[in-house]
Amino acid sequence: MNIATTVNDEIDIEAEDGGSAAHPMFSDAPRSVSFNKLRKRLLRQVRQAMDDFQMLKGQKRWLVGLSGGKDSYGLLALLLDLKWRGLLPVELVACNLDQGQPNFPKHVLPGYLTKIGVTHRIEYRDTYSIVKEKVPEGATYCSLCSRLRRGNLYRIAREEGCDALVLGHHREDILETFFMNFFHGGRLASMPAKLLNDEGDLMLLRPLAYAAEDDLAKFATAMQFPIIPCDLCGSQDGLQRNAMKDMLADIERRMPGRKDTMLRALAHVNPSHLLDPKLFDFAGLMTQGSSGDPA
């Protein structure tokens, strides 16, 4: 089924027998009206992102990164829900990269994924020790940790015959990254919803690009996901990203709806109203009748 032809259709949450019309991952999900509305909203946003960025174009098998946090659990659940309904014609392989963090509960994810019947791979790579060794005391771990994790996930995707790596970054991740680059990097850039890797053989997809973090948190609580906290970057205080998160939360409190407005702005760029001569030919602008020669 072509997702573009169905993206605006309503999704029936309840089956005719009153049970859950979805993947077994939802067997213990609430039956409340509020949860069904939340679930339908998230499904609609995922489908919209897939449609807007043509995520299903030529894709057959996806590696879904599963960290054990609320966002990646939510991503997996929503993809399985869509697949169960016949709206996602790709194979899914869930993958957790065990990075060697102390006290990491190795049994949680394989046990949970086996229980709900999800094809998965658990890969052990001690990137934790590398990050702790390479990053100076007091510096943030996130950048190096992310690069090492991403490289391993790309490798695993190739080994599993996947043509895309799918990650659980959401609306707030995209906005926070934009403002981190804006305030600290001196550039206008964020996380794209669809990205071709440097080698040109894998797509990186972010189907939760339109989903709000608060919604994903409520979804995770209702679904009772076995959350695994991060003891590496999650253990650090005062990160730049935390400052951006606090700033955005404050703006949203004072002016509700601004996050959605900012996200829409990232999709409506006017190069001629910025200051990058590589992006727009300012030198070629001339008034009518002008020869273009200097006076």
N, C-alpha and C positions, 0 to 999 in steps of 0.2 A: 504493500500500500504506500502510495506517495504521501509523505507527511504534509506536503504543501497543500494538498487538496482537503486536508482534514483539520488543519491547525485551528480553525475557528469553530469546529464542532464541539458540542458539549460531550464530556466523558461521563458515562454512567458508572458510578462508584458501586452501587449495590447490585448484586445479582438477583435474578428472579426468585431464588429460594431464600433470599435475605442474607446470604453469606457475602463474603468479600469477593468481588469480581476482579481478582488480581493475583499476583504471584504469592506463593506461600510465605514470603517474607512479611506479608501483611496479615498473616493468620491471627495474630494477637492485636492488630491495630484497633483503635477505638471505632465505634460505630456512630459517634456523635455527629451532629450536623456541623459543628464548628470544625471538627477534624476533616470531614469530607470536603468542606469549602477550602480549607488550607491545602489539602492534597490535590484538589482539582486546580487550584491556582498555580501550584508549583508545576504540575504536569503541563498546564497551558503555557507557562513561561519557558519550560524546557523545549516544548514543541516549537514555540515561536523562535527561540534562539537557533534551533536546528534548521528551521525554514529560512530565517533571515540570512544565515551564514552558510547555507547549503552543506550542512555537515554530513548528510547522507550521500553526497555525490561520489559514487564509486567505492564507498566504504563497505567492507564485508565482515570484518572482525575487529573488535575493539578491546584494548587492554585498559581496564578501569583501575586507576590508582586508588588503593584503599589504605588510608593511614590509620584508621581506627577512630578518627575524629568525626564530629557530627556532620560536617559537610560532605565528606567522601561516602559515609554511610547513606546520607540522603541522596546523593547522586546515584549510587548503586540501586537503591530502592526505586527511585523514579524511572531509571532506565529499565529495570526489570518489570516494572508496572507497565510501561509502554510496550515492551516486548511481549508481555503476556497478552496484551490487547491486540497484537498484530500490527502495531504502529511503529515498530522499530525493527526493520529487517536486517539486523546484523547479529553476529555471534558476540557474546560478552564473556570476557575472562577477567575475573577480579584478581588483583595482584597487590600483595603487601610486601614492602621492602623492609625487612627487619634490619635496622641500622645499628644494632648492637648497643642500644641504650640500656643502662643499668636498670634492673627490675622490670624490664619489658615483659609483660605476660604473654609468652609465646603461644599458649594454648587457646587464647580467646578467639582470635580471628579464624584459624582453621576449624575450630569446633563450631563456631557460629555459621560459617559458610557451608560446612558439610551438612549441618542440621537443616539449612534451608535449601540445600541442593544446588548450590551455585558453583560452577566451574571456577577453580582458583589455583593460584600459585603463590607460595610463600618463599621468598628469596632472602637469604641471609648475606649481608655485606656490612662489615664493621666500618661504616663511614663515621660513626660517632667518635671513635678514637682519632681518626684523621682530622676531623673538625676541631676537637679539643687540642690537638697538637699544633695545628696550623694557625688557629685564630688567637691573637694576643689576648691576654687577660683584660676583661672589661669591654672588648669589642663584641659585636653581635655575630651570632653563628649563622643567621638565616641565609645569607647569600651563598656561602660555600656549601652549606648543607643542602640547599636547593639544587645547586649545580651537580653535586655528586649524586643526589637522588634521581634527578632527571636523566642523567647519563645512564644510570643503571636501568631505569624504566624503559628508556629507548632500546637498550640492548635486549631486555626481556621481551619487549613487544616484537622485535625481529625474530627472536627465538621461538615465540609462540605463533608466528605467522600472522601477526596483526598488522593492519595498515594505519591504525590510529591509536594514540595514547590519549585517554580521556581523564581529565582532572576536575576536582570539585571546587574550583574557585568561583566565587559568587559576586554579586553586585558590589558589596563593600570592598572585597579584595581588589576589584578593578579600580574603584574610586580612590582607595588608599594608595595604590601603586601610582596612579596618575599624579596625585598631590605630592607623593614622595619624589617623583621625578621633577615635578614643577618647582618644589621648594628646595630640594637638595641636589638634583641632577642638572638643573638648568635646561630642561627639554620637555616637550609635550609628548608624552608616551604613556601607555598603560599596558594592560594585559589584553591581547586580542582574543576574541572568542574562537578564532580558527587561525592556526599558524603552521606553516610548513617548516620542518626542521632544517638545519643547515645542510645536512646530507641530501635532502630532497626526497627521502624515501618514506617518511612518516608524517602524518598530520597530528598536531596537538589540538584537542578540542576542549572547550569549556561550556558545556550545555547549561550550566547554572548561571550564566552571565547575567541574566535578568532577575535572578532569584535573590530575595532579601535575606541577609544573615539571620535576622530575628525570626523569619518564617522557618528557616532551616533548623534553628534551635528549638522552636516549638515542635516541629515535625520529629526531630530526634527524640525529644522527651516523650512525646506521645507514642512513638514506635518502640521505645525502651531499648535503643541500640546499646550494646555493650561498649561504651566509650572508653578509649585508651588515651590518657593524657600524654602530651609530649614532654619529656624530661630534658630536652635540649633547648630549642629556641623558646619553648613554652615556659622555661624556668627563668628567663631573663626579664628584668624590669627596665622600663625607660627606653624601649625600642622606638625608633622613628615611626614605625608602623603604628604602634600604640598611640603615639601623639596624633597621627593622622586620623585614627579611629575615634579618638576623643573629640577632635575638632569637628569631624563630620557628624558625630552624635549630637554635639552642641548645636550645630547649624540646624539639624533636623528637629531638635526640640523647639528651637525658636521659630523656625520656618518649616513646618511640616510639608513633606513632599519634595524638598529640595534634592534629596538623593536621586529620585527618579528623574528630576529635571537635569541634574548634572550628567546622569547616564545617557539621557537623550542627547545632550550637547556633544558627547563624544561620538555620536553617530551623525552629527550635522556640522561638519567642518567646512569653513569658508577660507581657503588658502589665501585669497586676495585680501583678507582682513587680518592677516597675521604678519609676521616680520621675517619670514624665511625666503630669501631670494632664490634658494634652490628648489623651493616648492611652487613658487609662482614667479612668472616672468615680469617683474616690476620694470626691468630695463626696457622691455618691449612696449610699455604703456606710452601712448602718445595722444595728444589732442588731434582733432580733425584738422587737416591741413598742415600738420607739422611734418617736417622732413626728417626729423630725428637727428639732424646734425647739430653739434654744439654751436652755440652762438659765438 
